[in-house]
Amino acid sequence: MTDALVLGAGMAGVSAALMLQRRGWSVALIDRQAPGRATSFGNAGIIQSEAVEPFAMPRDLRSLWKIILGNTNDVHWRLRHLGPHVGPLLSYWWHSGGSRYRQAVEVHSALVARAAEAHAPLIAAAGAESLVRRDGFRVLHRTERGMDQEAAVAERFRADYGVPYRVLSAAALAKAEPGPEQPGSA
Ligand SMILES: Cc1cc2nc3c(=O)[nH]c(=O)nc-3n(C[C@H](O)[C@H](O)[C@H](O)COP(=O)(O)OP(=O)(O)OC[C@H]3O[C@@H](n4cnc5c(N)ncnc54)[C@H](O)[C@@H]3O)c2cc1C
């Protein structure tokens, strides 16, 4: 007999099904297509223990105007497809500010702090150790302004949530990530 039906065999559904199984439940995991072919197929593959604050919907007019005009990579939208998304978008807007957002951050950051630790047994069970790097990831900026803004956020995350980070100079980065030899550079 099945104790639980889990709908959707992406990262969320598979994890939920495995955790239920571990607690002794019998689980049926159902998907309308092959497992792991939707969003979980095409992401960046980072176990984001640094992403302590969920992405809030931008509320400043400048960012919203850029989205409306299609002048950003963040959102791609078409008026004719907007209808069914209006309700969820309004809810996203509502929960992206004030005490509602602070409450979301509180819950989210506590979950995210456990991300690496919670994935470890799944990685081991899948025999996927060799696919996982544990030395973090690098974010590159073309401008000093962008770099300074990112460093300020990183420092806030370190102070508030204990997320470690390092700022690399261009020389240190070139050493850590040597590119191919340029013609005539030898
Ligand atoms: C470009 C990109 C990069 C990202 N990079 C990262 C990253 O580096 N790190 C990170 O942590 N997150 C990242 N994310 C986010 C992460 O990929 C998603 O949060 C995660 O994959 C969502 O998993 P899910 O199981 O909720 O959804 P999905 O993987 O989309 O799975 C949902 C499943 O439900 C099925 N389904 C839907 N409707 C039905 C139905 N009616 N009946 C049956 N089955 C149904 C679908 O077929 C699908 O298989 C990224 C996302 C994107 C788009």
The ligand as an SDF file (V2000), in Angstrom:
LIG
                    3D

 53 58  0  0  0  0  0  0  0  0999 V2000
   18.7260   28.8570  -15.0120 C   0  0  0  0  0  0  0  0  0  0  0  0
   18.5050   28.3450  -13.5840 C   0  0  0  0  0  0  0  0  0  0  0  0
   19.6110   28.1270  -12.7910 C   0  0  0  0  0  0  0  0  0  0  0  0
   19.4240   27.6740  -11.4790 C   0  0  0  0  0  0  0  0  0  0  0  0
   20.5220   27.4220  -10.7120 N   0  0  0  0  0  0  0  0  0  0  0  0
   20.3700   26.9150   -9.4670 C   0  0  0  0  0  0  0  0  0  0  0  0
   21.4950   26.5440   -8.6780 C   0  0  0  0  0  0  0  0  0  0  0  0
   22.6370   26.6410   -9.1020 O   0  0  0  0  0  0  0  0  0  0  0  0
   21.2670   26.0760   -7.4290 N   0  0  0  0  0  0  0  0  0  0  0  0
   19.9980   25.9290   -6.9200 C   0  0  0  0  0  0  0  0  0  0  0  0
   19.8540   25.4870   -5.7640 O   0  0  0  0  0  0  0  0  0  0  0  0
   18.9080   26.2460   -7.6530 N   0  0  0  0  0  0  0  0  0  0  0  0
   19.0760   26.7240   -8.9080 C   0  0  0  0  0  0  0  0  0  0  0  0
   17.9760   27.0080   -9.6590 N   0  0  0  0  0  0  0  0  0  0  0  0
   16.6600   26.7590   -9.0850 C   0  0  0  0  0  0  0  0  0  0  0  0
   16.3850   25.2430   -9.0790 C   0  0  0  0  0  0  0  0  0  0  0  0
   16.7670   24.6740  -10.3140 O   0  0  0  0  0  0  0  0  0  0  0  0
   14.8950   25.0230   -8.8350 C   0  0  0  0  0  0  0  0  0  0  0  0
   14.5220   25.6740   -7.6240 O   0  0  0  0  0  0  0  0  0  0  0  0
   14.6000   23.5350   -8.6900 C   0  0  0  0  0  0  0  0  0  0  0  0
   15.0990   22.8010   -9.7800 O   0  0  0  0  0  0  0  0  0  0  0  0
   13.1110   23.3740   -8.5980 C   0  0  0  0  0  0  0  0  0  0  0  0
   12.8740   22.0140   -8.4230 O   0  0  0  0  0  0  0  0  0  0  0  0
   11.3940   21.4940   -8.4110 P   0  0  0  0  0  0  0  0  0  0  0  0
   11.4620   20.0230   -8.1150 O   0  0  0  0  0  0  0  0  0  0  0  0
   10.5690   22.3580   -7.5260 O   0  0  0  0  0  0  0  0  0  0  0  0
   10.8440   21.7960   -9.8900 O   0  0  0  0  0  0  0  0  0  0  0  0
   11.1340   21.0260  -11.2700 P   0  0  0  0  0  0  0  0  0  0  0  0
   12.5270   20.5290  -11.3910 O   0  0  0  0  0  0  0  0  0  0  0  0
   10.6180   21.9200  -12.3320 O   0  0  0  0  0  0  0  0  0  0  0  0
   10.2090   19.7450  -11.1340 O   0  0  0  0  0  0  0  0  0  0  0  0
    8.8110   19.8180  -11.1800 C   0  0  0  0  0  0  0  0  0  0  0  0
    8.3450   18.5070  -11.7830 C   0  0  0  0  0  0  0  0  0  0  0  0
    6.9270   18.4650  -11.6740 O   0  0  0  0  0  0  0  0  0  0  0  0
    6.4170   17.8780  -12.8540 C   0  0  0  0  0  0  0  0  0  0  0  0
    5.0200   18.2880  -12.9670 N   0  0  0  0  0  0  0  0  0  0  0  0
    4.5470   19.5470  -13.1290 C   0  0  0  0  0  0  0  0  0  0  0  0
    3.2020   19.5230  -13.1740 N   0  0  0  0  0  0  0  0  0  0  0  0
    2.8430   18.2190  -13.0220 C   0  0  0  0  0  0  0  0  0  0  0  0
    1.5820   17.5470  -12.9820 C   0  0  0  0  0  0  0  0  0  0  0  0
    0.4320   18.2180  -13.1030 N   0  0  0  0  0  0  0  0  0  0  0  0
    1.5820   16.2100  -12.8170 N   0  0  0  0  0  0  0  0  0  0  0  0
    2.7600   15.5230  -12.6910 C   0  0  0  0  0  0  0  0  0  0  0  0
    3.9660   16.0980  -12.7130 N   0  0  0  0  0  0  0  0  0  0  0  0
    3.9900   17.4290  -12.8810 C   0  0  0  0  0  0  0  0  0  0  0  0
    7.3040   18.4170  -13.9520 C   0  0  0  0  0  0  0  0  0  0  0  0
    7.2730   17.5890  -15.1110 O   0  0  0  0  0  0  0  0  0  0  0  0
    8.6830   18.3950  -13.2770 C   0  0  0  0  0  0  0  0  0  0  0  0
    9.4090   17.1950  -13.5190 O   0  0  0  0  0  0  0  0  0  0  0  0
   18.1170   27.4550  -10.9700 C   0  0  0  0  0  0  0  0  0  0  0  0
   17.0170   27.6600  -11.7980 C   0  0  0  0  0  0  0  0  0  0  0  0
   17.2090   28.0990  -13.0930 C   0  0  0  0  0  0  0  0  0  0  0  0
   15.9930   28.3040  -13.9730 C   0  0  0  0  0  0  0  0  0  0  0  0
  1  2  1  0
  2  3  1  0
  2 52  2  0
  3  4  2  0
  4  5  1  0
  4 50  1  0
  5  6  2  0
  6  7  1  0
  6 13  1  0
  7  8  2  0
  7  9  1  0
  9 10  1  0
 10 11  2  0
 10 12  1  0
 12 13  2  0
 13 14  1  0
 14 15  1  0
 14 50  1  0
 15 16  1  0
 16 17  1  0
 16 18  1  0
 18 19  1  0
 18 20  1  0
 20 21  1  0
 20 22  1  0
 22 23  1  0
 23 24  1  0
 24 25  2  0
 24 26  1  0
 24 27  1  0
 27 28  1  0
 28 29  2  0
 28 30  1  0
 28 31  1  0
 31 32  1  0
 32 33  1  0
 33 34  1  0
 33 48  1  0
 34 35  1  0
 35 36  1  0
 35 46  1  0
 36 37  1  0
 36 45  1  0
 37 38  2  0
 38 39  1  0
 39 40  1  0
 39 45  2  0
 40 41  1  0
 40 42  2  0
 42 43  1  0
 43 44  2  0
 44 45  1  0
 46 47  1  0
 46 48  1  0
 48 49  1  0
 50 51  2  0
 51 52  1  0
 52 53  1  0
M  END
$$$$
